């Protein structure tokens, strides 16, 4: 692994309703992937998903603060394996619960991203369960600057553009993408579009619970799908190449040519 070649581990976890079982599964996956990867990414809702619909009561029973056992256990394994981990959790903060992805690096919690756009669409109402976040984050691993959005966030291109304009060269997308008509096509299309329009890698890691599509996907900076894990409980690896990002951005200078949309007037005729 060099500054030109960072190996990413994608853990397409088949989550159950048992937090204890899911934590064991997370730890077992990190043991299985060993020290081959510099960064390992888990899917949204990896703390658990109920047999029925997601509810505030279910979350109240399993949500934890960042200092809780779930994060602490994974941080200890991260230290043991000397790797970085993106771990989505249900974060309890006073009376609020956030849909949060925690960034752990060699045993240290470096920070977290709280999902900004909650999934209030297609008959779902995630805002009944979570409080929205309000801040984007960037973090570096192995010479690559990562941004992050969670699941439904990917439908809002301005979030990704903001991170790329701020220095991101790859975007991580933990997701629990619900099944439904054309949902798989939308998931794939959105990931490919965000990569192509930002000349950045996009790494989507899907939940393999029966309610979700799975389909963890890596898209390169030219918008080409280079990995697709398909369905079920699976582990994948992919090497991210900084040279390819540089090549894409030289041939397609989209970032240099991009204008901040706040500076562009929209006039009604």
Secondary structure, 3 states (H helix, E strand, C coil): CECCEEEEEEEECCCCCCHHHHHHHHHHHHHHHCCCCCEEEECCCCCCCCCCCCCHHHHHHHCECCCCHHHHHHHHHHHHHCCEEEEEEEEEECCEEEEEEEEEECCEEEEEEECCCCCCCCCCCHHHCCCCCCCCCEEEECCEEEEEEEHHHHHCHHHHHHHHHCCCCEEEEEECCECCCCHHHHHHHHHHHHHHHHCCEEEEEECCCCCECCCCEEECCCCCEEEECCCCCEEEEEEEEHHHHHHHHHHCCHHHHCCCHHHCCCCCC
